């Protein structure tokens, strides 16, 4: 039994008065529940204040966790800018939002979205839109004919070459947007509906968010492969010196002209050049290519200069060299690994793979490991097959 006033343990046979505080005990006050009730009654306001603070702290950390998750998962959720603007008649309403951040590696013709316009009109109208991310994109000007309805339009100004040059690192800039109403009478001036600006953030041109909204962005690594870089030309020249030692008639890279054996010989020659002439080091880093996280990749020319790379980066180097000599490279990407191969004949879907990280092995052993990796990936079904030739046809050209 405990004192109903101070909570002191009174023992099994307590006296009627608490030896600690002198409070008189009664039968109705004895026992745990009466003591707890009296304690809560006495300290009600302090307990209530403490509970409110605990709830506030929990709500704050939940909000903070969601904020951090939203900033790291690569979401391209439109950020609302302002309430809808209307023309002078009140019959046209324009609401606009900005997609943020912009990922240059995936910002291509069929995927260029920087501004989302929602236009409500009571009449058939014609509008002119302009959008530009200052210092990074060109000015995009478009004309739309709007029906009496609510409709969504997307604006995506093209990144100009100098803009790409500045995106070696992430940048923020002002996005300027305007919408004007084109009158039916060509002699009348256009009426401004909105003219505003907002901040837009760009990732660097070598950064990629692997997954967004349930969709994979893995195919966009093709844009980091530039076969015409001087470093790739040097790699191919060094690789050609190994062709004759591998059974070729001359030290020449014949590209697509040879049979499967000749193409495999070129794959081995690139392997030997990387292992012996460049002494490339494979850097292991645990990472999931199915994750929502952002990763910065080194392009092939930088891998050759630094003489080190992740598995995905080494696969890009091989792919650039193969494309340089006219072969069609294939990159296999699983949840935690990547390696390269080549298509033996156009549209054949027959491949020769090589483990791009096994640079301490012989070329024959690396090909065997690549073949085993491919067999295991097909068995599990955990892979993406990136056909560089097909992606070039789709318009995924190298970032200049």
Protein Blocks (a to p, Z undefined) as FASTA:
>chain_A
ZZfklopaebjbdcfbdfklopacdfklgcjklmmmmmmmmmmmmmmmmmmmmmmmmmmm
mmmmmmmmmmmnopacdcdfbdcdddfkopaccdddddddddfklmcfklccfbdcdddd
fbdcddddddddehkaccdddddddddddddddddddddfklmmmmmpccdddddddddd
ddfblkbccddfbdcddddddddfkbccfbgghiafklmmmmmpcfkbmklmmmmmmmmm
mmmmnopabdcdekjmmcfklmmmmmmmmmmmmmmmnopacddddddfkbcbdcddddfk
lmmmnopacfklmmmmmmmmmmmnopacdddddfkbccddddfbghklpacdddfklmmb
cfklmmmmmmmmmmmmmmnopacdddfklmmmnopacdZZ
